[in-house]
Amino acid sequence: MLDVSNDFRRHSDFSTMIRRALSWPARVVEARRTLAQLAQMSDRELSDLGLLRADLADCTALALDDDPGERLARARAVRAWYGRHHDQAA
């Protein structure tokens, strides 16, 4: 019996890979545009978002195919977690 599901899955995986490769330049441009917009904000505005200017500098060191949004979200989450636990200890 022919296993069509494996063939379909391989084709689907290949299609996804091709789509991701073709959309990569647009994702990179959009991520860099977002970083540039964040860099134009004041330290106070960044603080309101839970970010530091150093977080943006860290993102500029990422490889082009790394998503800076993930790194910024992680930095913000760690800072928020530490702040909550620090306030409870005081």
N, CA, C and O atoms as a GROMACS GRO file, in nm:
protein
  360
    1MET      N    1   0.084  -0.118   0.000
    1MET     CA    2   0.000   0.000   0.000
    1MET      C    3   0.089   0.125   0.000
    1MET      O    4   0.192   0.128   0.067
    2LEU      N    5   0.050   0.224  -0.073
    2LEU     CA    6   0.123   0.350  -0.085
    2LEU      C    7   0.091   0.441   0.032
    2LEU      O    8  -0.025   0.466   0.062
    3ASP      N    9   0.196   0.490   0.098
    3ASP     CA   10   0.176   0.580   0.212
    3ASP      C   11   0.178   0.725   0.161
    3ASP      O   12   0.284   0.787   0.153
    4VAL      N   13   0.062   0.775   0.128
    4VAL     CA   14   0.049   0.909   0.073
    4VAL      C   15   0.079   1.015   0.178
    4VAL      O   16   0.130   1.122   0.145
    5SER      N   17   0.048   0.987   0.303
    5SER     CA   18   0.068   1.088   0.408
    5SER      C   19   0.215   1.127   0.422
    5SER      O   20   0.244   1.245   0.445
    6ASN      N   21   0.308   1.034   0.409
    6ASN     CA   22   0.450   1.067   0.417
    6ASN      C   23   0.493   1.153   0.299
    6ASN      O   24   0.568   1.249   0.316
    7ASP      N   25   0.447   1.118   0.180
    7ASP     CA   26   0.480   1.198   0.061
    7ASP      C   27   0.426   1.339   0.075
    7ASP      O   28   0.494   1.437   0.045
    8PHE      N   29   0.302   1.350   0.122
    8PHE     CA   30   0.240   1.481   0.140
    8PHE      C   31   0.315   1.562   0.245
    8PHE      O   32   0.338   1.681   0.227
    9ARG      N   33   0.353   1.496   0.354
    9ARG     CA   34   0.425   1.565   0.462
    9ARG      C   35   0.560   1.616   0.412
    9ARG      O   36   0.598   1.729   0.443
   10ARG      N   37   0.632   1.535   0.336
   10ARG     CA   38   0.761   1.578   0.281
   10ARG      C   39   0.743   1.696   0.187
   10ARG      O   40   0.822   1.791   0.190
   11HIS      N   41   0.641   1.690   0.103
   11HIS     CA   42   0.614   1.800   0.010
   11HIS      C   43   0.576   1.926   0.087
   11HIS      O   44   0.621   2.036   0.054
   12SER      N   45   0.495   1.910   0.190
   12SER     CA   46   0.453   2.024   0.272
   12SER      C   47   0.573   2.086   0.345
   12SER      O   48   0.586   2.208   0.350
   13ASP      N   49   0.660   2.001   0.400
   13ASP     CA   50   0.781   2.051   0.467
   13ASP      C   51   0.871   2.126   0.368
   13ASP      O   52   0.926   2.231   0.402
   14PHE      N   53   0.884   2.073   0.249
   14PHE     CA   54   0.966   2.137   0.147
   14PHE      C   55   0.904   2.272   0.106
   14PHE      O   56   0.976   2.371   0.091
   15SER      N   57   0.773   2.274   0.090
   15SER     CA   58   0.705   2.399   0.054
   15SER      C   59   0.723   2.504   0.163
   15SER      O   60   0.748   2.622   0.134
   16THR      N   61   0.711   2.462   0.287
   16THR     CA   62   0.731   2.554   0.399
   16THR      C   63   0.872   2.609   0.399
   16THR      O   64   0.893   2.728   0.421
   17MET      N   65   0.969   2.523   0.375
   17MET     CA   66   1.109   2.565   0.372
   17MET      C   67   1.133   2.666   0.260
   17MET      O   68   1.203   2.765   0.280
   18ILE      N   69   1.076   2.642   0.144
   18ILE     CA   70   1.091   2.735   0.031
   18ILE      C   71   1.026   2.869   0.063
   18ILE      O   72   1.084   2.975   0.038
   19ARG      N   73   0.904   2.864   0.119
   19ARG     CA   74   0.835   2.988   0.155
   19ARG      C   75   0.915   3.069   0.257
   19ARG      O   76   0.926   3.191   0.245
   20ARG      N   77   0.970   3.001   0.357
   20ARG     CA   78   1.052   3.071   0.459
   20ARG      C   79   1.176   3.132   0.396
   20ARG      O   80   1.214   3.244   0.431
   21ALA      N   81   1.239   3.061   0.306
   21ALA     CA   82   1.359   3.112   0.241
   21ALA      C   83   1.328   3.235   0.156
   21ALA      O   84   1.404   3.332   0.155
   22LEU      N   85   1.217   3.231   0.086
   22LEU     CA   86   1.181   3.344   0.001
   22LEU      C   87   1.136   3.466   0.080
   22LEU      O   88   1.152   3.579   0.036
   23SER      N   89   1.078   3.443   0.198
   23SER     CA   90   1.030   3.555   0.278
   23SER      C   91   1.137   3.608   0.374
   23SER      O   92   1.115   3.708   0.442
   24TRP      N   93   1.252   3.543   0.380
   24TRP     CA   94   1.358   3.582   0.473
   24TRP      C   95   1.400   3.728   0.457
   24TRP      O   96   1.408   3.799   0.558
   25PRO      N   97   1.428   3.776   0.337
   25PRO     CA   98   1.470   3.918   0.327
   25PRO      C   99   1.367   4.015   0.383
   25PRO      O  100   1.404   4.113   0.448
   26ALA      N  101   1.241   3.989   0.359
   26ALA     CA  102   1.137   4.078   0.410
   26ALA      C  103   1.132   4.075   0.563
   26ALA      O  104   1.113   4.178   0.627
   27ARG      N  105   1.149   3.956   0.621
   27ARG     CA  106   1.149   3.945   0.768
   27ARG      C  107   1.268   4.020   0.828
   27ARG      O  108   1.254   4.086   0.931
   28VAL      N  109   1.384   4.011   0.764
   28VAL     CA  110   1.503   4.080   0.813
   28VAL      C  111   1.482   4.231   0.807
   28VAL      O  112   1.512   4.302   0.903
   29VAL      N  113   1.432   4.279   0.695
   29VAL     CA  114   1.408   4.423   0.679
   29VAL      C  115   1.309   4.474   0.784
   29VAL      O  116   1.331   4.579   0.845
   30GLU      N  117   1.202   4.400   0.806
   30GLU     CA  118   1.101   4.441   0.903
   30GLU      C  119   1.159   4.443   1.044
   30GLU      O  120   1.131   4.536   1.121
   31ALA      N  121   1.237   4.342   1.080
   31ALA     CA  122   1.298   4.338   1.214
   31ALA      C  123   1.394   4.454   1.234
   31ALA      O  124   1.396   4.516   1.340
   32ARG      N  125   1.473   4.485   1.132
   32ARG     CA  126   1.568   4.596   1.143
   32ARG      C  127   1.494   4.730   1.149
   32ARG      O  128   1.539   4.822   1.217
   33ARG      N  129   1.384   4.741   1.079
   33ARG     CA  130   1.304   4.862   1.083
   33ARG      C  131   1.246   4.883   1.224
   33ARG      O  132   1.246   4.994   1.277
   34THR      N  133   1.199   4.776   1.283
   34THR     CA  134   1.146   4.784   1.419
   34THR      C  135   1.254   4.824   1.517
   34THR      O  136   1.230   4.906   1.606
   35LEU      N  137   1.373   4.766   1.503
   35LEU     CA  138   1.484   4.804   1.592
   35LEU      C  139   1.519   4.952   1.576
   35LEU      O  140   1.546   5.020   1.675
   36ALA      N  141   1.517   5.001   1.454
   36ALA     CA  142   1.547   5.142   1.430
   36ALA      C  143   1.442   5.232   1.496
   36ALA      O  144   1.476   5.336   1.553
   37GLN      N  145   1.316   5.191   1.490
   37GLN     CA  146   1.210   5.269   1.555
   37GLN      C  147   1.227   5.268   1.706
   37GLN      O  148   1.208   5.371   1.772
   38LEU      N  149   1.262   5.154   1.761
   38LEU     CA  150   1.285   5.147   1.905
   38LEU      C  151   1.405   5.232   1.945
   38LEU      O  152   1.404   5.296   2.051
   39ALA      N  153   1.507   5.233   1.863
   39ALA     CA  154   1.628   5.311   1.893
   39ALA      C  155   1.600   5.461   1.896
   39ALA      O  156   1.671   5.536   1.962
   40GLN      N  157   1.496   5.505   1.825
   40GLN     CA  158   1.461   5.647   1.824
   40GLN      C  159   1.382   5.688   1.949
   40GLN      O  160   1.362   5.806   1.974
   41MET      N  161   1.338   5.591   2.027
   41MET     CA  162   1.262   5.622   2.148
   41MET      C  163   1.355   5.669   2.258
   41MET      O  164   1.474   5.638   2.259
   42SER      N  165   1.299   5.745   2.350
   42SER     CA  166   1.377   5.790   2.467
   42SER      C  167   1.394   5.673   2.564
   42SER      O  168   1.324   5.573   2.555
   43ASP      N  169   1.488   5.687   2.655
   43ASP     CA  170   1.509   5.584   2.756
   43ASP      C  171   1.382   5.564   2.839
   43ASP      O  172   1.352   5.452   2.881
   44ARG      N  173   1.309   5.670   2.863
   44ARG     CA  174   1.184   5.662   2.940
   44ARG      C  175   1.079   5.579   2.864
   44ARG      O  176   1.010   5.496   2.923
   45GLU      N  177   1.068   5.603   2.734
   45GLU     CA  178   0.972   5.527   2.654
   45GLU      C  179   1.010   5.379   2.649
   45GLU      O  180   0.924   5.291   2.658
   46LEU      N  181   1.138   5.352   2.634
   46LEU     CA  182   1.184   5.213   2.635
   46LEU      C  183   1.155   5.148   2.770
   46LEU      O  184   1.112   5.033   2.776
   47SER      N  185   1.177   5.222   2.876
   47SER     CA  186   1.150   5.172   3.010
   47SER      C  187   1.002   5.138   3.026
   47SER      O  188   0.968   5.039   3.091
   48ASP      N  189   0.916   5.219   2.970
   48ASP     CA  190   0.772   5.191   2.974
   48ASP      C  191   0.738   5.058   2.906
   48ASP      O  192   0.640   4.992   2.941
   49LEU      N  193   0.820   5.021   2.809
   49LEU     CA  194   0.802   4.893   2.740
   49LEU      C  195   0.873   4.778   2.811
   49LEU      O  196   0.862   4.663   2.770
   50GLY      N  197   0.947   4.812   2.917
   50GLY     CA  198   1.022   4.710   2.989
   50GLY      C  199   1.156   4.678   2.927
   50GLY      O  200   1.213   4.572   2.950
   51LEU      N  201   1.207   4.773   2.847
   51LEU     CA  202   1.334   4.751   2.777
   51LEU      C  203   1.437   4.854   2.820
   51LEU      O  204   1.404   4.961   2.871
   52LEU      N  205   1.562   4.819   2.797
   52LEU     CA  206   1.673   4.911   2.816
   52LEU      C  207   1.740   4.932   2.681
   52LEU      O  208   1.727   4.851   2.590
   53ARG      N  209   1.811   5.042   2.670
   53ARG     CA  210   1.884   5.069   2.546
   53ARG      C  211   1.986   4.957   2.520
   53ARG      O  212   2.015   4.925   2.404
   54ALA      N  213   2.040   4.900   2.625
   54ALA     CA  214   2.136   4.790   2.611
   54ALA      C  215   2.072   4.668   2.544
   54ALA      O  216   2.139   4.594   2.473
   55ASP      N  217   1.942   4.649   2.566
   55ASP     CA  218   1.872   4.538   2.499
   55ASP      C  219   1.876   4.556   2.348
   55ASP      O  220   1.892   4.460   2.273
   56LEU      N  221   1.860   4.680   2.303
   56LEU     CA  222   1.866   4.708   2.159
   56LEU      C  223   2.006   4.684   2.105
   56LEU      O  224   2.023   4.629   1.997
   57ALA      N  225   2.105   4.727   2.182
   57ALA     CA  226   2.244   4.706   2.139
   57ALA      C  227   2.274   4.557   2.129
   57ALA      O  228   2.345   4.514   2.037
   58ASP      N  229   2.222   4.477   2.222
   58ASP     CA  230   2.241   4.332   2.215
   58ASP      C  231   2.184   4.276   2.086
   58ASP      O  232   2.241   4.184   2.027
   59CYS      N  233   2.072   4.329   2.043
   59CYS     CA  234   2.006   4.279   1.921
   59CYS      C  235   2.084   4.312   1.795
   59CYS      O  236   2.076   4.238   1.696
   60THR      N  237   2.159   4.420   1.796
   60THR     CA  238   2.235   4.454   1.676
   60THR      C  239   2.348   4.355   1.652
   60THR      O  240   2.401   4.347   1.541
   61ALA      N  241   2.385   4.279   1.755
   61ALA     CA  242   2.492   4.180   1.741
   61ALA      C  243   2.440   4.046   1.690
   61ALA      O  244   2.519   3.956   1.663
   62LEU      N  245   2.308   4.031   1.679
   62LEU     CA  246   2.251   3.905   1.633
   62LEU      C  247   2.278   3.882   1.485
   62LEU      O  248   2.295   3.977   1.408
   63ALA      N  249   2.282   3.758   1.448
   63ALA     CA  250   2.290   3.724   1.306
   63ALA      C  251   2.162   3.770   1.237
   63ALA      O  252   2.058   3.782   1.301
   64LEU      N  253   2.170   3.796   1.109
   64LEU     CA  254   2.054   3.847   1.036
   64LEU      C  255   1.934   3.754   1.043
   64LEU      O  256   1.820   3.801   1.041
   65ASP      N  257   1.957   3.624   1.052
   65ASP     CA  258   1.844   3.532   1.054
   65ASP      C  259   1.788   3.508   1.194
   65ASP      O  260   1.693   3.432   1.210
   66ASP      N  261   1.846   3.572   1.296
   66ASP     CA  262   1.791   3.563   1.431
   66ASP      C  263   1.685   3.671   1.450
   66ASP      O  264   1.703   3.784   1.405
   67ASP      N  265   1.576   3.635   1.516
   67ASP     CA  266   1.466   3.727   1.538
   67ASP      C  267   1.493   3.812   1.661
   67ASP      O  268   1.494   3.758   1.772
   68PRO      N  269   1.514   3.943   1.646
   68PRO     CA  270   1.539   4.028   1.764
   68PRO      C  271   1.418   4.037   1.856
   68PRO      O  272   1.433   4.065   1.975
   69GLY      N  273   1.298   4.015   1.802
   69GLY     CA  274   1.178   4.021   1.885
   69GLY      C  275   1.181   3.918   1.996
   69GLY      O  276   1.139   3.946   2.109
   70GLU      N  277   1.230   3.799   1.966
   70GLU     CA  278   1.240   3.695   2.067
   70GLU      C  279   1.336   3.735   2.178
   70GLU      O  280   1.308   3.715   2.296
   71ARG      N  281   1.448   3.792   2.140
   71ARG     CA  282   1.548   3.834   2.239
   71ARG      C  283   1.495   3.948   2.326
   71ARG      O  284   1.516   3.948   2.447
   72LEU      N  285   1.427   4.044   2.264
   72LEU     CA  286   1.371   4.156   2.340
   72LEU      C  287   1.262   4.108   2.436
   72LEU      O  288   1.255   4.152   2.550
   73ALA      N  289   1.178   4.017   2.389
   73ALA     CA  290   1.072   3.963   2.475
   73ALA      C  291   1.132   3.888   2.594
   73ALA      O  292   1.081   3.898   2.705
   74ARG      N  293   1.238   3.813   2.570
   74ARG     CA  294   1.302   3.737   2.677
   74ARG      C  295   1.366   3.833   2.779
   74ARG      O  296   1.355   3.810   2.900
   75ALA      N  297   1.432   3.939   2.731
   75ALA     CA  298   1.495   4.036   2.821
   75ALA      C  299   1.388   4.104   2.907
   75ALA      O  300   1.406   4.124   3.027
   76ARG      N  301   1.278   4.139   2.845
   76ARG     CA  302   1.168   4.203   2.917
   76ARG      C  303   1.108   4.109   3.020
   76ARG      O  304   1.080   4.151   3.133
   77ALA      N  305   1.087   3.983   2.984
   77ALA     CA  306   1.029   3.885   3.076
   77ALA      C  307   1.120   3.859   3.195
   77ALA      O  308   1.073   3.850   3.308
   78VAL      N  309   1.248   3.847   3.170
   78VAL     CA  310   1.344   3.824   3.279
   78VAL      C  311   1.344   3.943   3.374
   78VAL      O  312   1.345   3.927   3.496
   79ARG      N  313   1.343   4.063   3.318
   79ARG     CA  314   1.343   4.183   3.400
   79ARG      C  315   1.215   4.193   3.483
   79ARG      O  316   1.219   4.230   3.600
   80ALA      N  317   1.102   4.159   3.423
   80ALA     CA  318   0.974   4.162   3.494
   80ALA      C  319   0.971   4.057   3.605
   80ALA      O  320   0.924   4.084   3.715
   81TRP      N  321   1.021   3.937   3.576
   81TRP     CA  322   1.023   3.831   3.676
   81TRP      C  323   1.113   3.870   3.793
   81TRP      O  324   1.075   3.855   3.909
   82TYR      N  325   1.230   3.921   3.763
   82TYR     CA  326   1.323   3.961   3.868
   82TYR      C  327   1.263   4.075   3.951
   82TYR      O  328   1.277   4.076   4.073
   83GLY      N  329   1.198   4.170   3.887
   83GLY     CA  330   1.138   4.282   3.958
   83GLY      C  331   1.031   4.237   4.054
   83GLY      O  332   1.024   4.286   4.166
   84ARG      N  333   0.947   4.143   4.012
   84ARG     CA  334   0.841   4.091   4.101
   84ARG      C  335   0.900   4.020   4.220
   84ARG      O  336   0.854   4.039   4.333
   85HIS      N  337   1.000   3.937   4.197
   85HIS     CA  338   1.059   3.861   4.307
   85HIS      C  339   1.145   3.949   4.397
   85HIS      O  340   1.155   3.924   4.517
   86HIS      N  341   1.205   4.051   4.340
   86HIS     CA  342   1.286   4.143   4.418
   86HIS      C  343   1.196   4.224   4.511
   86HIS      O  344   1.230   4.246   4.627
   87ASP      N  345   1.079   4.269   4.461
   87ASP     CA  346   0.984   4.347   4.541
   87ASP      C  347   0.928   4.264   4.654
   87ASP      O  348   0.904   4.317   4.762
   88GLN      N  349   0.905   4.135   4.634
   88GLN     CA  350   0.849   4.049   4.738
   88GLN      C  351   0.949   4.025   4.850
   88GLN      O  352   0.910   4.008   4.966
   89ALA      N  353   1.078   4.023   4.818
   89ALA     CA  354   1.181   3.998   4.917
   89ALA      C  355   1.204   4.120   5.006
   89ALA      O  356   1.249   4.105   5.119
   90ALA      N  357   1.174   4.238   4.957
   90ALA     CA  358   1.201   4.360   5.032
   90ALA      C  359   1.101   4.386   5.142
   90ALA      O  360   1.112   4.486   5.213
   0.00000   0.00000   0.00000
